[in-house]
Amino acid sequence: MGERARHVPVLLDRVLALLAPALADRDAVFVDCTLGLGGHSEAVLRAHPRVRLIGLDRDPQAIELARRRLEPFADRTTFVQTTYDHIAEAVDGPVDGILMDLGVSSLQLDAEERGFAYSRDAPLDMRMSAGTGMTAADVLNEYSVDDLTRILRDYGEERFARKIAQAVVRERAREPFTNSGRLVELLYDVVPAATRRTGGHPAKRTFQALRIEVNGELESLRQALPAALSVLAVGGRIVVESYQSLEDRMVKRAFAELAVSTTPPGLPVELPGHGPQLKLVTRGAEVANEQEIEDNPRAAPVRLRAAERIREAT
């Protein structure tokens, strides 16, 4: 199956509708901070013939595949291999639309050799930038019990973090971890059967935690949100799709901080330059409906939030 056929952009119609007021019928700049296979970007470029795309991705394979997909729009596209926390360095001025589709891309999930999916045995890699930095195997084989417990608890929200960490350290003394199949077997042994019946696949939270640690995802997002908001023009819109609660809470907090007045309480009038910088466009976090999930199961955990800049940053 071709890359385009395999890749179904999450909440595509909703993303287009939210971005349209900032992009329609004008010379606008749209930044796709997580280009992946280019599905969202292709739809934006088709819908808005005057929009210019700046596509960011840390994965050179993703950029190459997206470049091929978006060849019909070559005169309106620029690609930058970087992480989204470097958005301010990748653009040359204020931008009108920003999309962050967080988490692991379809390309990475479907590439068995990358080791992101726990449903099949593969090398424990999990690097979004293939070939650079530590792997998930390095984390499992080198981190202490305390450090493994910390990342499983904080990044995976895993109730049995210490039990899993202790089991990993015990097993790696016998033989280092190299493939996901052996880790999945260990997790089936450690996570109680009652939890497995109600809490989903026992490997889900551990694999999430390892992926976040390997790629520094939360730290990158913590820096990326203010960086993205700093380059958003007045009237511009940002849409963020998160796939786990840690990310969604960070997005909610970053938007909320700029969506309130900073005028001291008790003053009868708004002080100049102290009004809200953002308007929240979505009411809370939006989720995929049943039809969307049926068409695209990867949309099941999505939480979407959007905001519009209404005042220049001070």
C-alpha positions in Angstrom: 0.0 0.0 0.0 1.4 3.4 -0.9 2.3 6.0 1.7 -0.6 8.3 0.6 -3.2 5.5 0.9 -1.9 4.5 4.3 -1.9 8.0 5.8 -5.3 9.3 6.9 -4.9 12.8 8.5 -6.6 13.0 11.9 -9.7 15.3 12.1 -8.8 16.8 8.7 -12.1 18.5 8.0 -12.1 20.1 11.4 -8.5 21.3 11.1 -9.3 22.9 7.7 -12.4 24.6 9.1 -10.5 26.0 12.1 -7.6 27.3 10.0 -9.8 28.7 7.2 -10.6 32.2 8.7 -6.8 32.9 9.0 -5.8 31.5 5.5 -8.7 32.0 3.1 -8.5 34.4 0.1 -5.2 36.0 1.1 -1.4 35.7 0.7 -0.9 33.7 3.9 1.9 31.6 5.5 1.0 28.3 7.0 3.5 26.3 9.2 3.0 22.5 9.5 5.2 21.9 12.6 4.8 18.1 12.3 4.8 17.5 8.5 4.8 13.7 8.6 3.5 12.4 5.2 2.0 15.8 4.4 -1.7 14.9 4.5 -2.8 18.0 6.4 -0.5 20.2 4.4 -1.8 18.9 1.0 -5.4 19.6 2.0 -4.5 23.2 3.1 -2.6 23.9 -0.1 -5.5 22.6 -2.2 -8.1 24.6 -0.3 -6.1 27.9 -0.3 -4.3 28.6 -3.6 -2.5 31.7 -2.2 -1.1 30.0 0.9 2.6 29.3 1.2 3.7 26.3 3.3 6.7 25.9 5.6 6.8 22.2 6.6 8.9 21.1 9.6 9.9 17.6 10.5 12.9 16.1 12.3 12.7 12.9 10.2 14.5 13.3 6.8 12.5 10.3 5.4 9.2 12.1 6.2 10.4 15.3 4.5 11.4 13.4 1.4 8.1 11.6 1.2 6.1 14.8 1.8 8.2 16.6 -0.8 7.2 14.0 -3.4 3.5 14.2 -2.3 3.5 18.0 -2.5 5.4 18.3 -5.8 2.3 19.9 -7.5 2.7 22.8 -5.1 6.5 23.1 -5.3 6.4 26.8 -5.9 4.5 27.3 -2.6 6.4 25.0 -0.3 9.5 25.2 1.8 10.8 22.2 3.9 13.0 22.4 7.0 14.5 19.4 8.8 14.2 20.5 12.4 12.1 20.0 15.6 9.1 22.2 16.1 10.7 24.0 19.1 12.8 25.7 16.4 9.9 27.2 14.6 11.0 30.8 15.2 14.3 30.1 13.4 12.5 28.3 10.5 10.2 31.2 9.5 11.1 34.7 8.2 8.3 36.7 9.9 4.8 36.4 11.4 2.7 33.5 10.2 -1.0 33.1 9.7 -1.6 29.5 10.5 0.1 26.8 12.6 -0.6 23.1 13.0 1.0 20.8 15.5 -0.1 17.2 15.1 1.8 15.7 18.0 3.0 12.2 18.8 4.3 9.6 16.5 3.5 9.8 12.8 1.9 7.1 10.6 5.2 6.7 8.8 7.0 5.9 12.0 4.3 3.6 13.4 4.1 1.6 10.2 7.9 1.2 9.8 8.5 -2.0 11.8 12.3 -1.4 12.0 11.6 1.9 14.0 10.2 -0.1 16.9 7.3 2.3 17.8 4.5 -0.3 17.7 4.2 -2.9 20.4 1.9 -5.1 18.2 4.9 -6.6 16.4 8.4 -7.7 17.3 11.0 -5.2 16.2 14.3 -3.6 17.3 13.8 -1.2 20.3 14.7 2.0 18.5 11.9 4.6 18.7 14.0 7.5 17.5 12.0 10.0 15.4 15.3 11.2 13.9 16.4 7.9 12.5 20.0 7.0 13.4 20.8 9.8 15.9 20.7 9.8 19.7 19.9 7.1 22.2 17.5 4.3 21.5 14.7 2.8 23.7 17.1 -0.2 24.1 19.7 2.1 25.6 17.2 3.5 28.1 16.1 0.0 29.2 19.6 -1.3 29.4 21.3 1.7 31.1 18.9 3.6 33.3 18.7 2.9 37.0 15.6 1.5 38.7 14.8 5.0 40.0 15.2 6.6 36.6 13.1 4.0 34.8 10.4 4.3 37.5 10.4 8.1 37.0 9.9 8.0 33.2 7.3 5.2 33.3 5.4 7.1 36.1 5.7 10.6 34.7 5.6 10.0 30.9 3.5 6.9 30.8 1.3 7.5 33.9 2.0 3.8 34.6 0.6 2.6 38.0 3.1 -0.3 38.1 6.2 1.8 37.2 8.5 0.5 39.9 7.5 -3.1 39.5 8.2 -2.9 35.8 11.5 -1.0 36.3 12.7 -3.7 38.8 11.7 -6.5 36.4 13.6 -4.8 33.5 16.7 -4.4 35.6 16.5 -8.0 36.7 16.0 -9.3 33.2 18.7 -7.1 31.5 21.3 -8.6 33.9 20.5 -11.9 32.3 20.5 -10.6 28.7 20.2 -7.0 27.4 17.0 -5.9 25.7 17.2 -5.6 22.0 13.7 -6.2 20.6 10.1 -5.2 21.6 8.7 -8.7 21.8 10.7 -9.6 24.9 9.7 -6.3 26.6 6.0 -7.0 25.8 6.3 -10.5 27.3 7.8 -9.0 30.5 4.9 -6.5 30.7 2.3 -9.2 30.3 4.0 -10.9 33.3 4.3 -7.8 35.5 1.0 -6.0 34.9 -1.8 -7.8 36.8 -4.5 -9.6 34.7 -7.3 -7.5 36.1 -5.6 -4.3 35.0 -5.0 -5.8 31.5 -8.7 -6.5 31.2 -9.8 -2.9 31.8 -6.7 -0.8 31.1 -5.9 -1.6 27.5 -2.8 -3.2 26.2 -0.2 -3.6 29.1 2.6 -2.2 26.8 0.8 1.0 25.8 2.0 3.2 28.7 5.5 1.8 28.8 6.0 2.3 25.0 4.7 5.8 25.3 7.0 6.6 28.1 10.1 5.2 26.3 9.2 7.1 23.1 8.8 10.4 25.0 12.1 9.9 26.8 14.1 8.9 23.7 12.8 11.9 21.7 12.6 14.5 24.5 9.0 15.2 23.4 7.6 17.0 26.4 10.6 19.3 26.8 10.5 20.0 23.1 6.7 20.8 23.3 7.3 22.9 26.4 9.6 25.2 24.4 7.7 24.9 21.1 4.3 26.3 22.3 5.6 29.7 23.4 7.9 29.8 20.3 4.9 29.1 18.0 2.7 31.6 19.7 5.4 34.3 19.4 5.4 34.1 15.6 1.6 33.9 15.2 0.3 37.1 13.5 -2.7 39.0 14.9 -5.7 37.2 13.3 -3.6 34.0 12.9 -4.7 30.7 14.2 -3.0 27.7 15.8 -4.4 24.2 16.0 -2.8 21.5 18.2 -3.8 17.8 18.1 -2.5 15.9 21.2 -2.7 12.2 21.8 -2.1 11.8 25.5 -3.1 13.8 28.6 0.4 15.1 29.4 0.6 16.9 26.0 -3.0 18.2 26.2 -2.5 19.7 29.6 0.6 21.6 28.4 -1.4 22.9 25.4 -4.3 23.9 27.6 -2.1 25.8 30.0 -0.1 27.6 27.3 -3.3 28.8 25.6 -5.0 29.7 28.9 -2.1 31.9 30.1 -2.4 34.2 27.1 -6.2 34.1 26.9 -6.8 36.2 30.1 -6.2 39.8 31.0 -3.1 40.7 33.0 -4.7 43.9 34.4 -4.4 43.7 38.2 -7.7 42.5 39.9 -9.9 45.3 41.2 -9.0 48.0 38.6 -12.1 49.4 36.9 -10.6 49.5 33.4 -8.4 47.3 31.3 -4.8 48.7 31.3 -3.4 49.3 27.8 -1.3 46.4 26.7 -2.7 44.1 29.3 -5.7 42.5 27.5 -5.8 38.9 26.4 -3.5 38.0 23.6 -5.4 34.9 22.5 -9.0 33.9 21.9 -9.8 30.3 22.5 -11.5 29.0 19.4 -12.5 25.6 20.7 -14.5 24.9 23.8 -12.2 22.7 25.8 -10.6 19.8 23.9 -12.5 18.4 20.9 -12.4 14.7 20.3 -13.1 12.5 17.2 -16.6 11.2 16.7 -17.5 7.5 16.1 -17.4 7.8 12.4 -13.9 9.4 12.4 -12.6 6.7 14.7 -14.1 3.9 12.5 -12.5 5.4 9.4 -9.2 6.1 11.2 -8.6 4.2 14.5 -5.5 6.3 15.2 -7.9 9.3 15.9 -9.4 7.6 19.0 -7.2 9.4 21.6 -6.9 12.8 19.9 -7.6 16.0 21.8 -7.8 19.1 19.6 -7.5 22.7 20.8 -7.3 25.9 18.7 -6.7 29.6 19.5 -6.5 32.8 17.6 -4.1 35.7 18.3 -6.1 38.9 18.9 -3.4 41.2 20.2 0.3 41.6 19.6 2.6 40.1 22.2 4.1 42.6 24.6 
